[in-house]
Amino acid sequence: MGKGEEISTTKYLIHAQINANGIVEKPDVVGAIFGQTEGLLSNDLDLRELQKTGRIGRIKVNINSKAGRSKGEIIIPSSLDRVETAILAASLETINRVGPCEAYIQVSKVEDVRAVKRRKVVDRAKELYKGMMEEVTPESLKMIEEVKEAMRIHEITEYGDEKLPAGPNVISSDAILVVEGRADVLNLLRYGVKNAIAVEGVSVPKPVAELTKSKTVTAFLDGDRGGELILKELLQVGEVDYVTRAPKGKEVEDLSKDEVMIALRDKMPVEQIIHDMGIKTKKPAAAPEPKNGDKIKVLKGILKDLEGTGNAEILDDALNILKEVKVENLYDELKKVSNNVYAVVFDGVISQRLIDISKEKGLKHIVAVRISEVVKKPNNIKVITR
C-alpha cells in the first residue's frame, strides 16, 4: 500500500503509550500487537486481515530504552467506523508482554483525522482571507469610492429653470426632503434616499417653494445657524410639515448612514419646532382687525354656540381659538398658558378666582353665562354675560 493511499483512506488515528520492563524494539512491539490480539476479536476485526484489506494502515512505533526499561508511542491508522475503531483500540490494552518482557499499553486518545483536517482548512482559510483583505490598499479603496461617487453623480438630477440638485424621485414622490446643498443630496443618494432637493443657499428658490405646497415636506437641516435661517425662509414662502436636524455642529453632507436614518426617524412636526425655537412666521395679510364693538358681538356669538356644552374657549387677539377645554379645567389651563391670551369664553359662571388669574395673564375679555358675587373687578378686563 502506498503512503498516499493510506493517508487518503484514514479516518482515525489510535494513539497508545507503551511501557516495558526491559529492552524491546519496534519489531517486538508490532509482533506482540498482532500475536496477542489474534483470536481475541471476531474475524472481521482480526488485525492481519484488516491490514491486508487496507482497513488498518501501517503500525508506527517510536520506542526508546533507558536504564533497562523501554518507553514509547504506538500509532495505528484506521479506516474502520467509529465503533470498530474504539473496540480495536481497547483490545490493545489486553497486551501484557512484549517479547520476554512484561509490558503495559494504554490508549491515550483516538483522533478524528477529518476533524483535524477541518481545523486546518479553517485556519488556512483565515490566513487566505487576511491576505485578501491586506491586498485592499488605500489606493484600491479610493478607486472604489470614486466609482461609487460617479454612480451617485449619475443618479442626481436637476429641477426647474434654476437646475437645482435633486434626487431622481423628487417629482414622482409624495414626500420630499428639502436640504441645503448639492453635497447633501449626493450624501443622501449614497444611502438610497432619492427624494431630496437642495435650495443651494439660505434663500429658498420659487420652484422649491411651489413644490412644497403639493408634497409632504421634511426640512432636513444642518446642525448650525444656517439651517435655522433656511427653515425661517421656508416657513415664509413655502409649506413645511416636518423638520429634522443633523447633530449639532454637523452638516447633512457629513452624516453616516446610521445618523441619516436616526434623523429621519426622529423628525418632528413643524409646529413643535416653531414653538421650541421661538420662530415667528409671517402670516398672510389678514382682513382688518374688527373694532372693539364688533369683537364683543363675535364673543357673544361664540358664547351662544357654547351654551349647553360645558366647554370653554381660550382666544387670541384675532379671536382665533388657542385652546378648547372643559369648564372645570379652565382655571388650570389659564395658569399654564403664555401671556398672549386675549379673551376667554365659557359655558359657566365667572368667579373671583377666574378674574384674578385672567388679570395675571393679561386678558381683556371674560365672557360667560353669568357672574357670581365678585368683590374685585379690574378696570382693564371687560366682563360680558348673557
C-alpha positions in Angstrom: 0.0 0.0 0.0 1.4 3.4 -1.0 1.7 6.2 1.5 -0.8 8.4 -0.3 -3.4 5.7 -0.3 -3.1 5.2 3.4 -3.5 8.9 4.1 -6.5 9.2 1.9 -8.4 6.4 3.5 -7.6 7.0 7.1 -10.4 8.2 9.3 -9.0 7.8 12.8 -5.5 7.6 14.4 -5.2 5.4 17.6 -2.6 6.8 19.9 -1.3 4.5 22.7 1.6 4.7 25.2 3.8 1.6 25.9 6.0 0.8 28.9 8.1 -2.4 29.1 10.3 -3.8 31.9 13.2 -4.4 29.7 14.8 -3.5 26.4 12.4 -4.1 23.5 12.4 -2.9 19.8 9.9 -1.9 17.2 9.5 -5.4 15.6 8.9 -6.9 19.1 6.0 -4.4 19.7 4.4 -5.0 16.3 4.7 -8.7 16.8 3.1 -8.5 20.2 0.2 -6.4 18.8 -0.6 -8.9 16.1 0.1 -12.0 18.2 -1.7 -11.2 21.4 -4.9 -9.8 19.7 -5.2 -12.7 17.3 -8.4 -14.7 18.1 -9.4 -12.1 20.7 -12.0 -10.4 18.4 -14.1 -11.7 15.5 -12.5 -12.5 12.1 -13.9 -9.2 10.9 -11.6 -7.4 13.4 -8.5 -9.6 13.0 -5.6 -7.2 12.7 -3.8 -9.2 10.0 -6.9 -9.4 7.8 -7.7 -5.7 8.4 -4.2 -4.8 7.3 -4.4 -7.0 4.2 -7.6 -5.3 3.1 -6.2 -1.8 3.8 -8.6 -1.1 6.6 -5.8 -0.7 9.1 -2.7 1.2 8.0 1.0 0.6 8.8 1.6 0.5 12.5 4.0 3.1 13.7 6.1 2.6 16.8 8.5 5.1 18.4 10.3 3.5 21.3 13.4 4.3 23.4 15.2 2.3 26.0 16.9 3.8 29.1 18.1 2.2 32.4 16.9 -1.2 31.4 13.3 0.0 30.6 11.6 0.9 27.3 9.0 3.6 26.8 7.3 4.8 23.6 4.3 5.6 21.5 2.2 3.4 19.1 0.1 5.0 16.3 -2.4 2.8 14.3 -4.2 4.4 11.3 -7.8 3.2 10.9 -10.4 3.5 8.2 -13.0 1.4 10.2 -16.0 3.1 11.6 -16.1 4.8 14.9 -17.3 1.8 17.0 -15.0 -0.7 15.3 -12.0 1.6 15.8 -12.9 2.0 19.5 -13.1 -1.8 20.0 -9.7 -2.2 18.3 -8.1 0.5 20.4 -9.5 -1.2 23.6 -8.0 -4.6 22.5 -4.5 -3.1 22.6 -4.8 -2.7 26.4 -5.0 -6.5 26.8 -1.4 -6.9 25.7 0.8 -7.7 28.8 4.1 -8.9 27.3 6.4 -7.7 24.5 9.0 -10.4 23.7 10.4 -11.7 27.0 9.4 -8.5 29.0 6.4 -7.5 30.9 4.6 -4.6 29.2 1.8 -2.2 29.7 -0.1 -0.4 26.9 -2.6 2.4 27.5 -4.6 4.2 24.7 -4.3 7.9 25.2 -6.7 9.1 22.5 -8.4 8.2 19.3 -8.0 11.2 17.0 -10.6 12.0 14.3 -8.4 12.8 11.3 -11.2 14.6 9.5 -11.7 17.0 12.4 -8.0 17.8 12.3 -8.3 18.4 8.5 -11.3 20.7 9.1 -9.4 22.7 11.6 -6.5 23.1 9.2 -8.9 24.1 6.4 -10.4 26.8 8.7 -7.0 28.1 9.8 -5.8 28.2 6.3 -9.0 29.9 5.1 -8.4 32.6 7.8 -4.9 33.2 6.5 -6.0 33.5 2.9 -8.8 35.8 3.8 -6.4 38.0 5.8 -4.2 38.1 2.8 -7.1 39.2 0.6 -8.0 42.0 3.0 -4.4 43.2 3.1 -4.4 43.5 -0.7 -7.2 46.1 -0.5 -4.8 49.1 -0.3 -5.8 52.7 0.4 -5.5 53.3 -3.3 -7.9 50.5 -4.0 -10.4 51.9 -1.6 -10.0 55.3 -3.2 -10.8 53.8 -6.6 -13.9 52.0 -5.2 -15.1 55.3 -3.7 -14.6 57.1 -7.0 -16.7 54.6 -8.8 -19.5 54.9 -6.2 -19.3 58.7 -6.4 -19.6 58.5 -10.2 -22.7 56.3 -9.8 -24.2 58.8 -7.3 -23.5 61.7 -9.6 -25.1 59.8 -12.5 -28.3 59.5 -10.3 -28.5 63.2 -9.4 -31.0 65.2 -11.5 -31.8 68.9 -12.0 -35.1 70.6 -11.1 -36.6 73.7 -12.6 -35.1 76.5 -14.6 -32.6 77.1 -11.8 -31.3 73.5 -12.3 -31.5 72.7 -8.6 -29.7 69.5 -7.5 -32.3 66.8 -6.8 -32.8 63.1 -6.3 -34.5 61.2 -9.2 -37.7 60.6 -7.2 -38.4 64.3 -6.3 -41.1 64.7 -8.9 -42.8 61.3 -8.5 -42.7 61.0 -4.7 -45.5 62.2 -2.5 -42.9 63.3 0.1 -39.7 65.3 -0.3 -36.7 66.3 1.8 -35.5 69.9 1.4 -31.8 70.2 2.1 -29.2 73.0 1.8 -26.8 72.0 -1.0 -25.8 69.6 -3.7 -23.4 67.7 -1.4 -26.3 66.9 0.9 -28.3 65.4 -2.0 -25.3 63.3 -3.0 -24.8 62.0 0.5 -28.5 61.0 0.8 -28.3 59.3 -2.6 -25.4 57.2 -1.2 -27.8 55.8 1.4 -30.7 55.2 -1.1 -32.6 58.4 -0.2 -33.7 59.7 -3.7 -36.3 62.3 -2.9 -34.2 65.2 -1.7 -33.9 68.7 -3.3 -31.4 71.4 -2.5 -32.2 75.1 -2.1 -28.5 76.0 -2.8 -28.3 78.7 -0.2 -30.3 80.4 2.6 -32.7 82.0 0.1 -35.4 79.5 -1.0 -35.9 79.4 -4.8 -39.5 79.9 -6.1 -39.7 76.4 -7.7 -38.9 74.8 -4.3 -41.5 77.0 -2.5 -44.1 75.9 -5.1 -43.1 72.3 -4.9 -43.6 72.3 -1.1 -47.3 73.2 -1.5 -48.1 69.9 -3.2 -45.9 67.5 -1.2 -45.4 66.3 2.3 -42.2 68.2 3.2 -39.5 67.4 5.7 -36.8 70.1 6.1 -33.6 68.2 6.7 -31.2 70.9 8.0 -27.6 71.3 9.1 -27.0 71.5 12.8 -25.8 75.1 12.6 -27.3 78.6 12.4 -27.6 78.3 8.6 -30.1 75.5 9.0 -32.3 77.8 11.2 -32.2 80.6 8.6 -33.3 78.2 5.8 -36.2 77.0 8.0 -37.3 80.6 8.7 -37.3 81.3 5.0 -39.1 78.1 4.1 -41.8 79.0 6.6 -42.3 82.4 5.0 -42.5 81.3 1.3 -43.4 77.6 1.4 -45.1 74.9 3.4 -43.3 72.5 5.8 -44.8 69.5 7.6 -41.8 68.1 9.5 -38.3 69.3 10.5 -35.2 67.3 11.4 -31.7 68.4 12.0 -28.2 67.0 11.7 -26.4 66.6 15.1 -25.2 69.9 16.5 -22.2 71.2 14.6 -22.5 68.6 11.8 -23.8 69.0 8.2 -26.1 66.7 6.3 -23.3 66.0 3.8 -21.1 64.6 6.5 -23.5 62.2 8.1 -23.1 58.4 8.2 -26.0 56.1 7.2 -27.0 55.5 10.8 -27.0 59.2 11.6 -29.2 59.9 8.5 -31.7 57.1 9.4 -31.9 58.3 13.0 -32.5 61.9 11.9 -35.3 60.9 9.5 -36.9 58.6 12.2 -36.8 61.4 14.8 -38.3 64.2 12.6 -40.8 66.5 14.4 -44.0 68.3 13.4 -43.1 71.8 12.3 -45.5 73.3 14.8 -43.4 71.9 17.7 -40.2 73.2 16.1 -41.6 76.7 15.7 -42.7 76.7 19.3 -39.3 75.3 20.6 -37.2 77.7 18.5 -39.5 80.6 19.1 -39.7 81.3 15.4 -42.2 84.0 14.4 -43.7 83.4 10.9 -45.2 86.0 8.6 -48.9 85.3 8.3 -50.8 86.2 5.1 -52.3 89.5 5.1 -55.5 89.2 7.2 -58.7 91.1 7.0 -58.7 94.4 9.0 -58.9 93.6 12.7 -62.5 94.1 13.9 -63.2 97.1 16.1 -63.9 96.5 19.8 -67.7 96.7 19.4 -67.5 94.1 16.6 -65.3 91.9 18.8 -67.9 91.9 21.6 -70.5 90.9 19.1 -68.3 88.0 17.9 -67.6 87.0 21.5 -71.3 86.9 22.3 -71.9 84.7 19.3 -69.2 82.3 20.5 -70.9 82.2 23.9 -74.2 81.3 22.3 -72.6 78.4 20.4 -71.0 77.2 23.7 -74.2 77.2 25.8 -75.1 73.7 27.0 -71.7 72.2 26.0 -69.9 72.8 29.3 -66.9 73.9 27.3 -64.6 76.9 27.3 -62.6 78.6 24.5 -59.3 80.5 25.0 -58.8 83.1 22.2 -56.0 85.3 20.9 -56.5 88.9 19.9 -57.7 87.9 16.4 -60.3 85.7 18.1 -58.6 82.6 16.9 -59.1 79.6 19.2 -55.9 78.8 21.1 -57.4 76.0 23.1 -60.8 74.5 23.9 -61.2 72.8 27.3 -63.9 71.7 29.7 -65.1 74.5 32.0 -63.8 72.6 35.1 -60.3 72.6 33.7 -60.3 76.2 32.6 -58.5 77.7 35.6 -55.7 75.2 35.4 -55.3 75.8 31.6 -55.2 79.6 32.1 -52.4 79.1 34.6 -50.4 77.2 32.0 -50.8 79.5 29.0 -48.4 82.2 27.9 -49.4 85.8 28.3 -50.7 86.3 24.7 -54.3 85.3 25.6 -56.9 88.0 24.7 -60.2 86.5 25.8 -61.9 83.5 27.4 -65.5 82.4 26.6 -67.1 79.6 28.5 -70.4 78.0 29.4 -70.4 78.7 33.1 -70.2 81.2 36.0 -67.4 83.8 36.4 -65.7 83.6 39.8 -63.3 85.9 41.6 -60.7 83.2 41.3 -61.1 83.2 37.5 -60.9 87.0 37.3 -57.7 87.0 39.3 -55.9 84.5 37.0 -57.3 86.4 34.0 -55.8 89.7 35.3 -52.5 87.9 35.9 -52.4 86.6 32.3 -53.4 90.0 30.8 -56.8 89.0 29.4 -59.0 91.8 28.0 -62.4 90.0 28.0 -64.1 87.3 30.0 -67.4 86.1 28.5 -69.7 83.7 30.3 -73.3 82.8 31.1 -73.4 84.8 34.4 -71.1 86.2 37.1 -71.0 85.3 40.8 -70.6 87.9 43.6 -67.3 89.3 42.6 -65.5 91.6 45.2 -62.8 93.0 42.9 -63.3 93.6 39.2 -60.2 95.1 37.4 -60.8 98.1 35.2 -58.7 96.6 32.3 -60.9 93.5 32.0 -64.3 93.7 30.3 -66.7 91.2 31.8 -69.6 90.1 29.5 -72.5 87.9 30.4 -75.6 86.8 28.7 
